[in-house]
Amino acid sequence: MKALKYTIFTLLFGGALTSCNFLDKEPYQLTLSDYFNTADEANSFLTGIYAELGQSTFYGADYMYLVGGDDLAHYGGSGRAPATKGLICNNATTSDAAVTGFWYTLYSGINRANIFLENIDKVSDIDSGLKAQYTAEARFLRAFYYFNLVQCWGDVPFKTESTKDVVGLDIPRTDKQEIYDFIIKEMQEVSDETNGGLLTAAELNYKPGRVSKSAAWGILARVYLFRAGEYHRDNRAATDAEKKDYYQAAKDYALKVCTNQGHKLADDYWDYFIDLCSDEYNTTANESIWEAEFSGNNTTDVKAEGRIGNIIGIAAPDMSSETNVIGSADPGYSYEFIFATPKLYRLYCIEKPSSQVSDYMSFDVTLTKKIWEAQDVNDEVWQRYLIKTKDARFLWNIAPFAYVEGDGKNTGVTGRRFYESGFRDRVNEHDQGRSYSYGDNTWDGDEPLTGDYDYKSYFTKNIARPCAKFRREYEADKKDKNNTAINFPILRYSDVLLMVAEAENELNGATDVAYSYLNQVRERAGASDAPAGLSKDDFRQMVKDERARELCFEYTRHFDLIRWGEFETNMQALVNVARAGGEWSQGPSNVYTYFQVSSTYNYFPIPDAELAVNKAITTNNPGW
């Protein structure tokens, strides 16, 4: 394969120093005959395997264009032209640059892991325990990269030896079920509680930049859940294993994370993400299990920055070239590419499964229409609406305000325009003085453009608002325009809790156990317990809705919809809503076309660049 031809004996790695410096700088250039002599060199090479996670073709940037579009999130903004790469705007081709880059990045990581595993025995001065740990991490990462390939492409070329020659690289696709067996075996063995090699999260001091047993168990649960839904993509009946065994395994491994590993939810949903954006770990609870790490602000030779918070975040003016504009005047530039759909907005306004709401996208339309049209809505009516949106995740995940710049002369941000009345108090309650504030003001006639103030009416009809999950204002000064040090959450504890609830329901229905794990997540968010007495189907929908509220914009929804067999139907259901405008006003745009997907999008296309050099692959995925 073409990707592997580039890494025969000489590896050219991009710099990847991680936040909190959990590993040394990876090697820029090395020759294998002169390497793997010391434990430090082994550690440095291992960092190179981790480094693929932070590449611009993966979590560093382009992964958003590949899987960031779903029924909760879309590429948008008034008048914005479609993205030119990725699957996010339903315009991908087999030569798509993001698709091609991701394919080769994953195989590069696999080849690095293969090289490491073939050479680690050469190191003479390494402690046996450290060698076992490094070997386990390399094996896990290789399996994780293969899982990403299977999730995206299904059957893919498979090899567990490094590339040593430029000939003989035509490798056919291996059945995905065989690769699943390999992924699971590797992850199980390296996370074995007695002889696995991976350390516990506590032994790593809860520094989630490195893979722990908890990370391996949580990702194993994710693997099993996705494998359980493969029959949807195959358009066939589910096997007995897909109906039961895989759910049992998912539950068992998720429960391992929940038992005596020291993980818990942060007291406030906001706490975790403020830590993430502040380049800190678990300051209030050990919720973070695995993160893709970034650091720096583009001012040093080591380039380890990412784009989290920049291509997905709240827009603000670019102050990076203004040396005297710092602090609250410079909350960090963002392109604001990703917007929440009204479906996500509505999910924060309901207390029961969306399957029980007769007209989901028009939910509560009578009350919202009254708020839109009345200039003197009484407090009682408004408070009734706020009660339905009291979920703490609502005003973190969906932008509650827009930054404003008073004089427009590159002097910086001077205030925040809050979209709806009551949002300021609730933001301040959760933020607890940790973010920028600009003083209170009131919209009285003309918009003030200074201070924190409410939009001129109680409720703005247009509820198409940007993702606010990754907020640059918590970054240290001085901020670079396009590069951030914000880590990306690959796995956190709330995801694991919801996996237990889902698997338990599939196995035994809506038991007390299922309710307990679901309600832990809801209670932390300030939502009431899930309605009692739900059927298995309604509880399943409740879990799906809860995953939406909890994990939106964390790149899990795309694959959740695929494993549930709902990607095409859920996306198509939003076409007419997006076309109609109104509360989803995007101006002259093509947003509705982004949801006109077909079953083709259950798989990524195999890149033309691979087909051109690997003649053993003779067909592409269905529809491509």
C-alpha positions in Angstrom: 0.0 0.0 0.0 1.2 3.5 -0.8 1.1 4.7 2.8 3.5 2.0 3.9 6.0 2.5 1.1 6.9 5.8 2.7 8.1 4.2 5.9 10.4 1.3 4.9 13.5 2.1 6.9 13.4 5.9 7.4 10.5 7.4 9.4 9.7 11.0 8.9 7.6 12.0 11.9 5.9 15.4 12.4 6.7 16.8 15.9 4.1 15.8 18.5 5.0 17.0 22.0 1.9 16.4 24.1 0.1 18.7 26.6 1.4 18.1 30.1 4.5 16.5 28.5 3.3 13.0 29.2 5.9 11.7 26.7 9.2 13.0 25.3 9.4 14.5 21.9 9.0 11.9 19.2 11.9 11.4 16.8 11.9 13.5 13.7 14.2 11.2 11.6 15.6 7.8 12.5 17.3 4.8 10.9 16.3 1.5 12.4 19.8 0.0 12.4 20.8 2.8 14.8 17.7 2.8 16.9 16.1 0.8 19.7 19.3 0.8 21.7 17.9 2.3 24.9 14.7 2.6 26.8 14.6 6.3 26.0 14.7 5.5 22.3 11.9 3.0 22.7 9.8 5.5 24.6 10.5 8.1 21.8 9.4 5.7 19.1 6.2 4.8 21.1 5.4 8.5 21.1 5.5 8.4 17.4 2.7 5.8 17.4 0.6 7.9 19.7 1.4 11.0 17.5 -0.9 9.7 14.7 -3.9 10.6 16.9 -3.0 14.3 16.8 -2.3 14.5 13.0 -4.2 17.1 11.1 -5.7 14.1 9.2 -7.1 12.7 12.4 -8.3 14.4 15.7 -6.1 17.4 14.9 -8.5 18.7 12.3 -9.9 16.6 9.4 -11.8 14.0 11.4 -14.4 16.7 12.0 -15.0 17.0 8.3 -15.3 13.2 8.0 -17.7 12.3 10.9 -18.8 15.7 12.3 -22.1 15.8 10.4 -25.1 13.9 11.8 -28.6 14.6 13.0 -27.4 16.8 15.8 -24.6 18.8 14.1 -24.1 20.2 10.6 -21.6 22.2 8.7 -23.2 25.6 8.4 -23.6 29.3 9.1 -25.5 31.8 7.1 -24.4 31.8 3.5 -21.4 29.5 4.0 -20.5 27.4 1.0 -20.2 23.6 1.5 -16.9 22.2 2.8 -14.6 21.0 0.0 -13.4 17.8 1.8 -14.8 15.1 4.0 -18.3 13.5 4.1 -19.8 16.2 6.2 -21.6 18.0 3.4 -22.7 14.9 1.4 -20.4 15.7 -1.5 -17.5 13.3 -1.0 -15.8 11.5 -3.8 -13.3 8.6 -4.0 -10.5 11.1 -4.4 -11.6 13.1 -1.3 -8.5 14.6 0.4 -9.7 14.0 4.0 -10.7 10.4 3.3 -7.4 9.7 1.7 -5.4 11.4 4.5 -7.2 9.5 7.2 -6.7 6.1 5.5 -3.0 6.7 5.2 -2.7 8.1 8.7 -4.2 4.9 10.2 -2.0 2.6 8.2 1.0 4.8 9.1 0.1 4.2 12.8 -0.3 0.5 12.2 3.1 0.3 10.5 4.8 2.2 13.3 3.3 -0.2 15.8 4.5 -3.2 13.8 8.0 -1.7 13.6 8.0 -1.1 17.4 6.8 -4.6 18.2 9.5 -6.2 15.9 12.3 -4.2 17.5 11.5 -3.8 21.2 13.5 -6.9 22.0 16.6 -5.2 20.9 16.5 -2.8 23.8 18.9 -4.1 26.4 18.5 -1.6 29.3 14.8 -1.6 29.6 13.0 -2.9 32.8 10.8 -5.9 32.1 7.8 -4.1 33.5 8.3 -1.0 31.4 8.9 -3.2 28.3 5.6 -5.0 29.0 3.8 -1.6 29.4 5.3 -0.2 26.2 4.5 -3.3 24.2 0.9 -3.4 25.5 0.4 0.3 24.5 1.7 -0.4 21.0 -0.5 -3.4 20.6 -3.5 -1.5 21.8 -2.9 1.5 19.5 -2.5 -0.8 16.5 -5.8 -2.5 17.4 -7.4 1.0 17.8 -6.3 2.1 14.4 -7.7 -1.1 12.9 -11.0 -0.4 14.7 -11.1 3.0 13.0 -10.5 1.4 9.7 -13.3 -1.2 10.2 -15.8 1.4 11.5 -15.2 3.6 8.4 -14.4 1.1 5.6 -15.5 -2.3 6.8 -13.3 -4.9 5.0 -9.7 -3.5 4.7 -6.2 -4.8 4.0 -4.8 -6.4 7.1 -1.2 -7.1 8.2 0.7 -7.4 11.4 4.2 -7.1 10.0 6.0 -3.9 9.0 6.7 -2.9 5.4 10.3 -3.9 4.5 10.2 -3.6 0.8 8.6 -1.6 -1.9 7.4 -4.7 -3.8 4.7 -7.1 -3.0 2.5 -4.6 -1.4 -0.7 -5.5 -3.2 -2.9 -6.7 -0.2 -6.5 -7.7 -0.6 -9.2 -6.7 1.8 -9.7 -9.0 4.8 -13.2 -9.7 6.1 -14.1 -7.2 8.9 -15.2 -10.0 11.2 -11.7 -11.5 11.1 -10.2 -8.1 11.9 -12.8 -7.7 14.8 -11.5 -10.9 16.2 -7.9 -9.6 16.1 -8.9 -6.2 17.6 -10.7 -7.8 20.5 -8.0 -10.4 21.2 -5.3 -7.7 21.3 -7.3 -5.3 23.5 -8.3 -8.2 25.9 -4.8 -9.5 26.3 -3.1 -6.2 26.9 -5.7 -5.1 29.5 -5.7 -8.4 31.3 -5.8 -7.6 35.0 -2.9 -9.9 35.8 -0.6 -10.2 32.8 -1.8 -7.5 30.4 1.0 -4.9 30.6 -1.2 -1.8 30.6 -1.2 0.2 33.8 -4.3 1.2 35.7 -5.5 4.8 35.5 -4.4 5.2 39.1 -0.9 4.0 38.3 -0.8 6.6 35.6 -2.0 9.2 38.1 -5.1 9.7 36.0 -3.2 11.3 33.2 -5.3 10.3 30.2 -2.9 11.1 27.5 -1.6 7.5 27.9 -3.6 4.4 27.4 -4.7 2.7 30.7 -6.6 -0.5 31.4 -9.7 1.7 31.8 -9.2 3.1 28.3 -8.8 -0.4 26.8 -11.9 -1.7 28.6 -14.0 1.3 27.6 -12.9 1.1 24.0 -13.5 -2.7 24.0 -17.1 -1.9 25.1 -17.4 0.5 22.2 -16.0 -2.1 19.8 -18.5 -4.7 20.9 -21.4 -2.3 20.6 -20.5 -1.3 17.1 -19.9 -4.9 16.1 -23.4 -5.8 17.5 -24.9 -3.4 14.9 -22.9 -4.6 11.8 -25.9 -6.5 10.5 -27.5 -3.2 9.6 -24.7 -2.3 7.3 -24.7 -5.8 5.8 -28.5 -5.7 5.3 -29.1 -9.0 6.9 -30.6 -10.6 10.0 -28.7 -10.3 13.3 -26.8 -13.3 14.5 -27.2 -14.7 18.0 -23.9 -13.1 18.9 -25.1 -9.7 17.7 -28.3 -10.1 19.6 -26.8 -11.1 22.9 -23.1 -12.0 23.2 -21.6 -8.7 22.1 -23.9 -6.8 24.4 -22.9 -9.0 27.3 -19.2 -8.4 26.5 -19.8 -4.6 26.1 -21.6 -4.6 29.5 -18.9 -6.6 31.2 -16.0 -4.4 30.0 -17.8 -1.2 30.7 -18.5 -2.4 34.2 -14.8 -3.1 34.7 -14.2 0.6 34.2 -16.9 1.4 36.7 -15.5 -0.9 39.4 -12.7 0.1 41.7 -10.9 2.1 39.0 -11.4 5.5 40.7 -13.4 7.1 37.9 -16.4 9.3 38.6 -18.3 12.1 37.0 -17.2 15.7 37.7 -19.7 17.5 39.9 -20.7 19.8 37.1 -20.8 18.9 33.4 -18.9 22.2 32.7 -16.0 21.2 34.9 -14.7 18.5 32.6 -14.7 20.7 29.5 -13.2 23.7 31.3 -10.4 21.4 32.3 -10.1 20.2 28.7 -9.9 23.7 27.3 -7.6 24.9 30.1 -5.1 22.1 29.3 -5.7 20.4 32.7 -6.7 16.9 33.8 -9.5 15.9 36.1 -9.3 18.8 38.6 -12.6 17.9 40.3 -13.0 14.1 39.4 -11.3 11.4 37.4 -13.8 11.6 34.5 -11.3 11.7 31.7 -10.2 8.2 30.5 -8.4 8.9 27.2 -7.6 12.1 25.3 -5.8 13.0 22.1 -3.3 15.5 23.2 -2.2 18.9 21.9 0.0 21.7 23.2 1.5 25.0 22.3 0.3 28.1 20.4 2.4 28.0 17.3 5.4 29.9 18.7 8.0 27.1 19.0 9.7 24.8 16.6 7.8 21.8 18.0 4.4 21.7 16.3 1.9 19.9 18.6 -1.1 22.1 18.2 -4.5 21.1 16.9 -7.7 22.8 15.7 -10.1 21.8 18.4 -11.9 25.1 19.4 -10.9 26.7 16.1 -12.8 24.9 13.4 -15.4 23.8 16.0 -16.1 26.5 18.5 -17.7 30.0 19.1 -16.7 32.7 16.7 -14.7 35.6 17.9 -12.6 38.3 16.1 -9.0 37.5 15.2 -6.7 39.3 17.7 -3.6 37.2 17.2 -1.7 39.9 15.5 -2.6 42.6 18.0 0.1 42.3 20.7 -1.7 44.4 23.3 -5.1 42.7 23.0 -5.1 39.9 25.6 -7.4 38.4 28.3 -11.1 39.0 27.8 -10.6 41.1 24.7 -9.2 38.0 23.0 -11.3 34.9 23.7 -9.8 33.1 20.7 -10.6 33.0 17.1 -12.9 30.3 15.7 -14.4 29.7 12.3 -17.7 28.5 13.9 -18.1 25.8 11.2 -20.3 23.4 13.2 -23.9 24.3 14.2 -26.4 22.4 16.3 -29.5 21.2 14.6 -32.9 22.1 16.0 -33.3 18.4 16.9 -30.5 18.7 19.4 -32.0 22.0 20.8 -35.3 20.2 21.2 -33.7 17.3 23.0 -32.8 19.6 25.9 -36.5 20.6 26.2 -38.1 17.2 26.7 -38.2 14.9 29.7 -39.3 11.7 28.0 -38.0 9.6 25.0 -38.4 11.3 21.7 -40.2 8.2 20.5 -43.1 9.4 22.7 -43.2 12.9 21.2 -45.7 12.8 18.3 -44.2 15.6 16.2 -40.7 15.8 17.4 -39.3 18.7 15.4 -42.4 20.8 16.2 -42.3 19.9 19.9 -43.7 22.6 22.1 -44.4 24.8 19.1 -47.4 26.5 20.8 -45.3 27.8 23.6 -42.3 28.8 21.5 -44.6 30.6 19.0 -46.1 32.5 21.9 -42.6 33.5 23.1 -41.6 34.6 19.5 -44.5 36.8 19.0 -45.2 38.3 22.4 -43.2 41.3 23.6 -44.5 41.1 27.1 -44.3 37.4 27.8 -45.0 37.1 31.5 -42.4 35.5 33.8 -44.6 32.5 34.5 -44.7 31.4 30.9 -41.0 32.1 30.4 -40.1 30.1 33.5 -42.2 27.2 32.3 -40.0 27.2 29.2 -36.8 27.5 31.1 -37.7 24.6 33.3 -37.8 22.4 30.2 -34.3 23.6 29.3 -32.7 23.4 32.7 -30.3 20.7 31.6 -26.7 22.0 32.3 -25.5 20.6 29.1 -27.7 22.8 27.0 -25.8 26.1 27.6 -22.4 24.5 27.3 -22.9 22.5 24.1 -25.0 25.0 22.2 -23.7 28.6 22.2 -25.7 30.7 24.7 -24.1 34.0 23.4 -22.2 35.6 20.7 -19.1 37.8 21.3 -19.4 41.4 20.2 -16.6 43.9 19.4 -17.5 47.4 20.4 -15.8 49.7 17.9 -14.7 47.2 15.3 -11.2 48.6 15.2 -9.2 45.5 16.3 -9.4 46.5 19.9 -11.0 43.2 20.9 -14.2 41.8 22.4 -16.1 44.1 24.6 -19.2 42.1 25.5 -21.5 39.1 25.0 -24.9 39.1 23.4 -27.0 36.4 25.0 -29.5 34.8 22.7 -32.3 34.4 25.2 -33.4 35.9 28.5 -32.3 34.1 31.6 -29.2 32.6 29.9 -26.7 34.9 31.7 -27.6 33.8 35.2 -27.4 30.2 34.3 -24.1 30.6 32.5 -22.7 32.4 35.5 -24.0 29.7 37.9 -22.1 26.9 36.1 -19.0 29.0 35.1 -18.4 30.1 38.7 -16.2 33.1 37.6 -13.8 31.0 35.6 -14.5 32.6 32.2 -14.5 36.1 30.9 -17.4 38.4 31.8 -17.9 42.0 30.6 -20.3 43.5 33.1 -24.0 43.8 33.0 -25.8 45.9 30.4 -29.3 46.2 28.8 -30.5 46.4 25.2 -32.4 49.6 25.3 -33.1 50.8 21.8 -29.8 50.4 20.1 -27.6 47.3 20.7 -25.0 48.4 23.3 -22.0 46.3 22.0 -20.4 46.4 25.5 -21.1 44.3 28.5 -23.2 41.2 28.8 -26.8 41.7 27.7 -29.8 39.8 26.4 -31.0 39.8 22.8 -33.6 42.5 22.3 -36.6 40.1 22.6 -37.2 37.2 24.9 -36.7 34.5 22.3 -35.0 34.6 18.9 -36.9 32.6 16.3 -33.7 31.3 14.7 -32.3 28.6 17.0 -29.5 27.5 14.6 -26.6 28.2 16.9 -23.0 27.1 16.8 -21.4 24.3 18.8 -19.9 25.8 22.0 -18.4 22.6 23.5 -14.7 23.6 23.0 -14.2 27.2 24.2 -10.9 28.9 23.5 -11.4 31.6 26.2 -10.0 29.1 28.7 -6.7 28.8 26.8 -3.7 30.6 28.1 -2.7 33.9 26.5 -1.5 34.6 23.8 -3.7 32.7 21.4 -2.8 31.8 17.9 -5.4 32.3 15.2 -5.7 28.7 13.9 -3.9 26.5 16.4 -5.0 25.5 19.9 -3.8 23.4 22.8 -7.2 21.9 23.5 -7.2 18.1 23.9 -9.9 16.0 22.3 -11.9 13.6 24.5 -11.7 10.1 23.0 -13.3 8.4 26.0 -14.8 9.7 29.2 -16.6 8.1 32.1 -20.2 9.3 31.2 -19.9 7.5 27.8 -19.0 4.3 29.7 -22.0 4.7 32.0 -24.4 5.0 29.1 -22.8 2.0 27.4 -23.7 -0.1 30.5 -27.3 1.2 30.5 -27.7 0.5 26.8 -26.2 -3.0 26.9 -28.2 -3.9 30.1 -31.4 -2.9 28.4 -30.7 -4.9 25.3 -30.0 -8.0 27.4 -32.6 -7.7 30.1 -34.9 -4.7 29.4 -35.2 -1.6 31.5 -34.0 -3.0 34.8 -33.0 -1.1 37.9 -29.4 -1.5 36.8 -30.1 0.1 33.4 -32.0 3.0 35.1 -29.2 3.5 37.7 -26.4 4.0 35.1 -28.6 6.2 32.9 -29.7 8.3 35.8 -26.2 8.9 37.0 -25.6 10.9 33.8 -28.9 12.7 33.9 -28.5 13.7 37.6 -25.1 15.2 37.0 -26.7 17.3 34.2 -29.4 18.6 36.5 -32.1 16.6 34.6 -34.8 14.6 36.4 -34.6 10.8 36.5 -35.8 9.0 33.4 -39.5 8.3 33.5 -40.3 5.0 35.4 -41.8 2.0 33.7 -40.4 2.5 30.2 -40.6 -0.4 27.8 -37.4 -1.8 26.3 -38.0 0.2 23.1 -38.7 3.4 24.9 -35.7 2.9 27.2 -33.5 2.3 24.2 -34.7 5.6 22.7 -34.1 7.3 26.1 -30.4 6.1 26.0 -30.1 7.3 22.4 -31.4 10.7 23.4 -29.2 10.8 26.4 -26.1 10.0 24.4 -27.1 12.9 22.1 -27.4 15.3 25.0 -24.2 14.2 26.7 -21.8 13.4 23.9 -22.9 15.7 21.0 -19.9 17.1 19.0 -17.6 14.4 20.4 -17.6 12.5 17.1 -19.6 9.5 18.5 -23.0 10.2 17.0 -22.1 9.4 13.3 -21.1 5.8 14.3 -23.9 5.5 16.9 -26.4 6.1 14.1 -24.7 3.6 11.8 -24.6 0.8 14.5 -28.3 1.5 15.3 -29.2 1.3 11.5 -30.5 4.8 11.6 -28.0 7.0 9.8 -29.9 7.3 6.5 -33.4 7.7 8.0 -32.4 10.1 10.8 -30.5 12.3 8.3 -33.2 12.3 5.7 -35.8 13.3 8.3 -34.2 16.7 8.6 -34.1 17.6 4.9 -37.5 19.4 4.8 -36.9 21.1 8.1 -33.6 22.5 6.9 -35.1 23.5 3.6 -38.0 25.3 5.3 -35.8 27.8 7.1 -37.6 29.7 9.9 -36.1 28.6 13.2 -33.3 27.0 11.2 -32.5 30.1 9.2 -29.2 29.7 7.4 -29.7 32.3 4.8 -28.9 31.3 1.2 -27.2 28.0 1.8 -27.3 24.4 0.9 -27.6 23.0 4.4 -30.6 20.8 3.6 -28.5 18.9 1.0 -26.1 17.8 3.7 -28.8 15.6 5.0 -29.8 14.0 1.7 -27.5 11.0 2.3 -28.0 7.5 1.1 -27.0 4.1 2.5 -23.7 4.6 0.6 -22.6 6.8 3.5 -22.6 3.9 5.9 -19.1 3.3 4.6 -16.3 5.6 3.5 -15.0 5.2 0.0 -11.7 3.4 -0.5 -9.4 6.2 -1.8 -8.5 6.3 -5.5 -4.9 6.7 -4.4 -5.0 3.3 -2.7 -6.8 1.6 -5.6 -4.2 3.0 -8.0 -1.3 1.2 -6.2 -2.9 -1.8 -4.6 -4.2 -3.9 -7.4 -5.4 -6.6 -5.0 -8.4 -4.3 -4.2 -10.7 -4.7 -7.2 -14.0 -3.1 -5.9 -14.9 -0.2 -3.8 -17.6 0.0 -1.1 -21.3 -0.1 -2.2 -22.3 3.1 -4.0 -18.8 4.5 -4.4 
